[in-house]
Amino acid sequence: MIPNKIYSTEELANTINICTQEYFTGLLLIEKPQGQHWSLYFHHGGFMASSSKEYAARSWCRQLYKHYPQLSFEVVCYWSEQLQNCNYHSFAELLTKGTSRGEEMAPVIASNTTEILFDIIQQGKQLRQNSVNPLICKCFPEDTIDSNLILMEASQTWQQAIKAWEDWHKAGFVNFSPNLAPEISQAQQLRQHTSEAVYNNFIKLLDGSLSLRDLALKLKQNPLPLTQSLMPYIHKGWISLIEVEDCCFDLSQDTTTRPKLNIPTNPQLAPANPTVSHTTPRTNTALVAYIDDSSIDNQRMNLILTQAGYRYLSIQDSVLALPTLLEQKPELIFLDLVMPIANGYEICAQIRRVSMFRDTPVIILTGNDGIVDRVRAKIVGSTGFLAKPITPEKVLKTLRDYLTVNKSFTSPRANTN
């Protein structure tokens, strides 16, 4: 039987062991008296995933950069948002075997779970030091999900977390969370007692924007030796550890070689991959994207664009649109109005919320060439409007209009063809 109150690390370990032995499927919710809580998701006794409302964006951002540092900042932000909003069922879909996405995301999920277990252990220790309040444990069973999941062995993940905690504890850092950010509090004292090179590095790195965990990733270190190197200055009061805002941070310029991640995609789907076509090896021709679920229209657009010397990006799943655009960065976007799941208006509005695409021409295509459609297209920020059927004359005129002249979407001019 799973206890509803946890007073020690041993009891927490026992609770996880019970879930494993009983092949538990569902959510194990662990709460602090002050309201902070962590979610541990199980499937047949194995860890499937975990989540935390505290520093969730930073945590997922960190794991993505850790395992796949070649990702752009925009893609990392997109995925961080998707992951921090996952619940039990969406994690199950994300980790379904048979898709390369689930297998690729497995190390990200596992690393995040280890960090969360570390945080639970530390919070439990601090509660026992300062009060008699235990952690509250709540169990929410779920029906078995009919899928083969990529699971983490609960005991192995727990051992990794407890080893990290024991090392942290032995170093005397029980009351120092790795989620705190170092910030210079006495610059003059620090400058007087360090070399110029060390001081300049401190000024550049310790601005209170990156937590100890974030900073360790940036410097390609483990958080423990990094914290040990800073602790003498922290004890003297020259450097402070402060609470930090939960947000994504940009490490996209760090280019450590790691495996290529075949994302972005939507974690709840496994659609066909988008394709980029071009007729020549030239890299200075514009990349033009076309978002449409119609295979026939995609083939027609591909033929028109590649014959004219443009590189072509085909996106047939509307759910894939934004993350794929973030990864490929086209110079112009053709967008069909009528599609399942998300229509052209919704996708155009999403595109315009991304600063990277604020000035990118977005041309909406539709067979319903009415005044209402044109007005709505302008409202959501489209640059132009193109009536179907697709013809070379219409497409190439649009490209000449919008790729040769730098236009702002804030003053869209509808194409009258």
C-alpha positions as CSV (number, residue, x, y, z in Angstrom):
1,M,0.0,0.0,0.0
2,I,1.4,3.4,-1.0
3,P,1.7,5.7,2.0
4,N,0.1,9.2,1.9
5,K,2.9,10.9,3.9
6,I,6.6,10.6,3.3
7,Y,9.0,11.5,6.2
8,S,12.3,10.3,4.8
9,T,14.3,9.4,1.7
10,E,13.9,5.7,2.6
11,E,10.1,6.1,2.6
12,L,10.3,7.8,-0.8
13,A,12.4,4.9,-2.1
14,N,10.0,2.4,-0.6
15,T,7.0,4.2,-2.3
16,I,8.7,4.0,-5.7
17,N,9.5,0.3,-5.0
18,I,5.9,-0.4,-4.2
19,C,4.8,1.2,-7.5
20,T,7.3,-1.0,-9.3
21,Q,6.4,-4.2,-7.5
22,E,2.6,-3.7,-8.0
23,Y,3.1,-2.8,-11.7
24,F,1.4,0.5,-11.0
25,T,0.0,2.5,-14.0
26,G,-0.9,6.1,-13.4
27,L,0.2,9.3,-11.6
28,L,2.1,9.5,-8.3
29,L,1.7,13.1,-7.1
30,I,4.1,14.3,-4.4
31,E,3.4,17.7,-2.7
32,K,5.0,20.1,-0.3
33,P,2.8,21.7,2.4
34,Q,3.4,25.1,0.7
35,G,1.9,23.9,-2.6
36,Q,4.8,22.9,-4.8
37,H,4.3,19.4,-6.3
38,W,5.9,16.9,-8.7
39,S,4.3,14.3,-10.9
40,L,5.8,10.9,-11.5
41,Y,4.1,8.9,-14.3
42,F,4.3,5.1,-14.2
43,H,3.4,2.4,-16.7
44,H,3.3,-1.2,-15.4
45,G,5.7,-0.2,-12.6
46,G,8.3,1.6,-14.8
47,F,8.9,5.4,-15.0
48,M,7.3,6.8,-18.1
49,A,8.0,10.5,-17.4
50,S,7.8,13.2,-14.8
51,S,6.9,16.8,-14.5
52,S,7.2,19.7,-12.2
53,K,5.5,23.1,-12.1
54,E,8.7,24.7,-10.7
55,Y,11.3,25.7,-13.3
56,A,9.6,23.4,-15.8
57,A,10.6,25.5,-18.9
58,R,14.2,25.7,-17.8
59,S,14.4,22.0,-17.0
60,W,13.1,20.9,-20.4
61,C,15.1,23.5,-22.2
62,R,18.2,22.2,-20.4
63,Q,17.6,18.6,-21.3
64,L,17.0,19.4,-25.0
65,Y,20.2,21.4,-25.2
66,K,22.1,18.7,-23.2
67,H,21.3,15.9,-25.6
68,Y,20.7,17.9,-28.9
69,P,22.6,21.2,-28.7
70,Q,22.4,21.8,-32.4
71,L,18.7,22.7,-32.1
72,S,17.8,26.3,-32.6
73,F,16.5,28.4,-29.7
74,E,13.1,28.7,-31.3
75,V,12.7,24.9,-31.7
76,V,13.9,24.4,-28.1
77,C,11.3,26.9,-26.8
78,Y,8.6,25.2,-28.9
79,W,9.4,21.7,-27.4
80,S,9.8,23.0,-23.9
81,E,6.3,24.4,-24.1
82,Q,4.9,21.2,-25.4
83,L,6.7,19.0,-22.8
84,Q,5.8,21.2,-19.8
85,N,2.1,21.0,-20.7
86,C,2.2,17.2,-21.0
87,N,-0.1,15.0,-18.9
88,Y,-0.1,11.2,-18.5
89,H,-1.8,10.4,-21.8
90,S,0.2,12.9,-23.9
91,F,3.4,11.5,-22.5
92,A,2.2,8.0,-23.4
93,E,1.6,9.2,-27.0
94,L,5.0,10.9,-27.1
95,L,6.9,7.8,-25.9
96,T,5.0,5.3,-28.1
97,K,7.4,2.8,-29.7
98,G,7.4,2.5,-33.5
99,T,8.2,6.2,-34.0
100,S,11.7,7.5,-34.1
101,R,10.5,10.6,-32.1
102,G,9.8,8.6,-29.0
103,E,13.2,6.9,-29.0
104,E,14.9,10.2,-29.6
105,M,13.1,11.9,-26.8
106,A,13.8,9.0,-24.3
107,P,17.1,10.4,-23.0
108,V,15.6,13.8,-22.6
109,I,12.7,12.4,-20.5
110,A,15.1,10.2,-18.4
111,S,17.4,13.1,-17.6
112,N,14.5,15.3,-16.6
113,T,13.2,12.5,-14.3
114,T,16.5,12.2,-12.5
115,E,16.6,15.9,-11.9
116,I,13.1,15.9,-10.5
117,L,13.8,13.0,-8.2
118,F,16.9,14.9,-6.9
119,D,14.7,18.0,-6.2
120,I,12.1,15.8,-4.4
121,I,14.8,14.3,-2.2
122,Q,16.3,17.7,-1.4
123,Q,12.9,19.3,-0.5
124,G,12.1,16.3,1.7
125,K,15.5,16.7,3.6
126,Q,14.9,20.4,4.0
127,L,11.4,19.9,5.4
128,R,12.8,17.4,8.0
129,Q,15.5,19.8,9.0
130,N,13.2,22.8,9.5
131,S,9.9,21.3,10.6
132,V,7.9,18.1,11.1
133,N,5.9,18.6,7.9
134,P,6.2,15.5,5.6
135,L,5.8,15.4,1.8
136,I,2.2,14.4,0.8
137,C,1.9,11.5,-1.6
138,K,-1.3,11.0,-3.7
139,C,-1.9,8.1,-6.1
140,F,-4.1,8.3,-9.2
141,P,-4.4,4.9,-11.0
142,E,-5.2,4.9,-14.7
143,D,-6.4,2.3,-17.1
144,T,-3.6,0.5,-18.9
145,I,-2.7,2.3,-22.1
146,D,-2.7,-0.1,-25.1
147,S,0.8,0.7,-26.4
148,N,4.4,-0.4,-26.0
149,L,6.2,2.5,-24.2
150,I,9.8,3.3,-23.9
151,L,10.1,3.0,-20.2
152,M,12.8,3.8,-17.6
153,E,13.6,1.2,-15.0
154,A,12.4,2.9,-11.8
155,S,15.1,1.5,-9.5
156,Q,17.9,2.5,-11.9
157,T,16.6,6.0,-12.3
158,W,16.2,6.3,-8.5
159,Q,19.8,5.1,-7.9
160,Q,21.1,7.8,-10.3
161,A,19.1,10.5,-8.5
162,I,20.2,9.3,-5.0
163,K,23.8,9.1,-6.1
164,A,23.7,12.7,-7.3
165,W,22.0,13.8,-4.1
166,E,24.5,12.0,-1.8
167,D,27.4,13.7,-3.6
168,W,25.6,17.0,-3.2
169,H,25.0,16.3,0.5
170,K,28.6,15.3,1.2
171,A,29.7,18.6,-0.3
172,G,27.6,20.4,2.3
173,F,25.1,21.8,-0.1
174,V,21.9,20.5,1.5
175,N,20.4,24.0,1.7
176,F,21.6,25.2,-1.8
177,S,19.3,24.3,-4.6
178,P,21.0,23.8,-8.0
179,N,18.0,25.7,-9.4
180,L,19.3,29.0,-7.8
181,A,21.2,31.4,-10.0
182,P,24.6,32.9,-9.0
183,E,24.8,36.7,-9.2
184,I,27.7,39.0,-8.3
185,S,26.7,41.0,-5.2
186,Q,30.1,42.7,-4.4
187,A,31.9,43.3,-7.6
188,Q,34.7,45.4,-6.0
189,Q,35.6,42.8,-3.5
190,L,35.5,40.1,-6.1
191,R,37.8,42.1,-8.4
192,Q,40.4,42.7,-5.7
193,H,40.7,39.0,-4.8
194,T,40.6,37.4,-8.2
195,S,42.7,37.6,-11.4
196,E,41.6,39.8,-14.2
197,A,40.7,36.8,-16.3
198,V,38.7,35.1,-13.6
199,Y,36.9,38.4,-12.8
200,N,36.0,39.0,-16.5
201,N,34.6,35.5,-16.7
202,F,32.5,36.1,-13.6
203,I,31.1,39.3,-15.0
204,K,30.2,37.6,-18.2
205,L,28.6,34.5,-16.7
206,L,27.2,35.4,-13.3
207,D,24.5,37.9,-14.1
208,G,21.7,36.0,-12.3
209,S,20.0,34.8,-15.5
210,L,21.3,31.2,-15.4
211,S,20.8,28.7,-12.6
212,L,23.7,26.5,-11.4
213,R,22.3,23.7,-13.5
214,D,22.0,26.0,-16.6
215,L,25.4,27.4,-16.1
216,A,27.0,24.0,-15.7
217,L,25.4,22.9,-19.0
218,K,26.7,26.1,-20.7
219,L,30.2,25.4,-19.4
220,K,29.9,21.6,-20.1
221,Q,30.4,20.7,-16.4
222,N,28.6,18.9,-13.7
223,P,26.7,21.2,-11.3
224,L,28.6,19.8,-8.3
225,P,32.2,20.9,-9.2
226,L,30.9,24.2,-10.6
227,T,29.1,24.9,-7.3
228,Q,32.2,23.9,-5.3
229,S,34.3,26.4,-7.3
230,L,31.8,29.2,-6.5
231,M,31.2,28.4,-2.9
232,P,34.1,30.3,-1.4
233,Y,32.9,33.5,-3.0
234,I,29.3,32.7,-1.9
235,H,30.4,32.2,1.7
236,K,32.2,35.6,1.6
237,G,29.1,37.2,0.3
238,W,30.7,38.4,-2.9
239,I,28.4,36.1,-5.0
240,S,24.7,35.5,-4.1
241,L,22.4,32.7,-5.1
242,I,19.0,34.1,-6.1
243,E,15.7,32.8,-7.3
244,V,15.4,32.9,-11.1
245,E,12.5,33.4,-13.4
246,D,11.3,30.2,-15.2
247,C,11.9,30.6,-18.9
248,C,13.8,29.2,-21.8
249,F,17.4,30.3,-22.2
250,D,19.5,30.4,-25.4
251,L,22.4,28.1,-25.7
252,S,21.9,27.5,-29.4
253,Q,25.3,28.9,-30.3
254,D,27.0,26.1,-28.3
255,T,28.0,23.6,-31.0
256,T,29.2,20.5,-29.1
257,T,28.8,17.6,-31.5
258,R,25.9,15.3,-30.5
259,P,23.5,13.0,-32.3
260,K,21.1,14.7,-34.7
261,L,17.6,14.9,-33.4
262,N,14.9,14.2,-36.0
263,I,12.5,16.8,-34.6
264,P,10.5,19.1,-34.3
265,T,7.2,17.3,-34.6
266,N,4.1,17.2,-32.6
267,P,4.4,14.8,-29.6
268,Q,0.9,13.4,-30.1
269,L,1.3,12.5,-33.7
270,A,3.8,10.6,-36.0
271,P,3.1,12.1,-39.4
272,A,5.2,11.9,-42.6
273,N,8.3,13.9,-42.7
274,P,8.3,17.2,-44.5
275,T,10.5,17.4,-47.6
276,V,12.8,20.0,-49.1
277,S,13.2,19.8,-52.9
278,H,15.6,21.7,-55.2
279,T,16.8,21.3,-58.7
280,T,20.4,22.6,-58.2
281,P,22.9,22.4,-55.4
282,R,22.9,26.2,-55.1
283,T,22.2,27.5,-51.6
284,N,21.5,31.1,-52.5
285,T,18.1,30.5,-54.0
286,A,15.1,31.3,-51.8
287,L,13.4,28.5,-49.8
288,V,9.6,28.6,-50.3
289,A,7.3,26.6,-48.1
290,Y,3.9,25.3,-49.0
291,I,1.5,24.1,-46.2
292,D,-1.4,22.1,-47.7
293,D,-2.8,18.6,-46.9
294,S,-3.5,18.0,-50.7
295,S,-0.9,15.8,-52.3
296,I,-1.9,16.9,-55.8
297,D,-1.5,20.6,-55.0
298,N,1.8,19.9,-53.3
299,Q,3.1,18.1,-56.4
300,R,1.9,21.0,-58.6
301,M,3.5,23.6,-56.4
302,N,6.7,21.6,-56.2
303,L,6.9,21.4,-60.0
304,I,6.3,25.1,-60.5
305,L,8.9,26.2,-57.9
306,T,11.7,23.8,-58.6
307,Q,11.5,24.4,-62.4
308,A,11.8,28.1,-61.6
309,G,14.9,27.4,-59.5
310,Y,13.5,27.8,-56.0
311,R,14.1,25.4,-53.2
312,Y,10.8,23.9,-52.0
313,L,9.6,22.9,-48.5
314,S,6.4,20.7,-48.5
315,I,4.4,20.5,-45.2
316,Q,1.3,18.3,-45.5
317,D,0.4,18.1,-41.8
318,S,-0.9,21.4,-40.4
319,V,0.3,20.3,-36.9
320,L,3.8,20.1,-38.1
321,A,3.7,23.6,-39.7
322,L,5.2,25.9,-37.0
323,P,8.0,23.7,-35.7
324,T,9.1,22.8,-39.2
325,L,9.1,26.4,-40.3
326,L,11.2,27.2,-37.2
327,E,13.7,24.6,-38.2
328,Q,13.9,25.4,-42.0
329,K,13.3,29.2,-42.0
330,P,11.8,29.7,-45.4
331,E,11.8,33.1,-47.1
332,L,8.2,32.9,-48.2
333,I,5.2,30.8,-47.1
334,F,2.2,29.6,-49.1
335,L,-0.5,28.5,-46.8
336,D,-3.7,26.6,-47.8
337,L,-6.8,27.9,-46.0
338,V,-8.9,24.7,-45.6
339,M,-7.1,21.9,-43.7
340,P,-8.0,19.5,-40.9
341,I,-7.0,20.1,-37.3
342,A,-5.8,23.6,-37.8
343,N,-6.9,25.9,-40.7
344,G,-4.9,28.5,-42.5
345,Y,-6.1,31.4,-40.3
346,E,-5.0,29.6,-37.1
347,I,-1.6,28.7,-38.6
348,C,-1.0,32.2,-39.9
349,A,-1.8,33.7,-36.5
350,Q,0.7,31.2,-34.9
351,I,3.4,32.2,-37.5
352,R,3.0,35.9,-36.8
353,R,3.5,35.4,-33.1
354,V,7.0,34.3,-33.8
355,S,9.4,37.2,-34.1
356,M,11.5,35.4,-36.7
357,F,8.5,35.4,-39.1
358,R,7.2,38.9,-38.4
359,D,8.3,40.1,-41.9
360,T,8.1,36.8,-43.8
361,P,5.5,36.9,-46.6
362,V,2.7,34.6,-45.9
363,I,0.3,34.0,-48.8
364,I,-3.0,32.3,-48.1
365,L,-4.4,30.1,-50.9
366,T,-8.1,29.0,-51.1
367,G,-10.7,28.0,-53.6
368,N,-13.2,30.3,-51.9
369,D,-12.1,33.7,-53.1
370,G,-14.6,35.8,-51.1
371,I,-14.3,39.2,-49.4
372,V,-14.9,37.6,-46.0
373,D,-11.9,35.3,-46.5
374,R,-9.7,38.2,-47.6
375,V,-10.6,40.3,-44.6
376,R,-10.0,37.5,-42.1
377,A,-6.7,36.7,-43.8
378,K,-5.6,40.3,-43.3
379,I,-6.7,40.3,-39.7
380,V,-4.5,37.3,-38.8
381,G,-1.5,38.9,-40.6
382,S,-1.4,37.4,-44.1
383,T,0.7,39.3,-46.6
384,G,-1.3,38.3,-49.6
385,F,-4.2,36.1,-50.9
386,L,-4.0,33.7,-53.9
387,A,-7.1,32.1,-55.5
388,K,-6.9,28.5,-56.5
389,P,-6.3,26.7,-58.9
390,I,-2.6,26.9,-58.7
391,T,-1.0,28.1,-61.9
392,P,2.6,29.0,-62.7
393,E,1.6,32.5,-63.7
394,K,0.0,33.2,-60.3
395,V,2.7,31.6,-58.2
396,L,5.6,33.2,-60.0
397,K,4.0,36.7,-60.0
398,T,3.5,36.3,-56.3
399,L,7.2,35.4,-55.8
400,R,8.3,38.4,-57.9
401,D,6.0,40.7,-55.9
402,Y,7.1,39.5,-52.4
403,L,10.6,38.2,-52.7
404,T,12.1,41.1,-54.7
405,V,10.6,43.8,-52.4
406,N,10.9,43.8,-48.6
407,K,7.4,44.2,-47.4
408,S,6.1,44.3,-43.8
409,F,3.2,42.2,-42.8
410,T,1.8,45.1,-40.8
411,S,0.6,46.6,-44.0
412,P,-0.4,43.6,-46.0
413,R,-1.3,43.9,-49.7
414,A,-3.6,41.2,-51.0
415,N,-2.7,39.6,-54.2
416,T,-5.6,40.0,-56.7
417,N,-4.8,37.2,-59.0
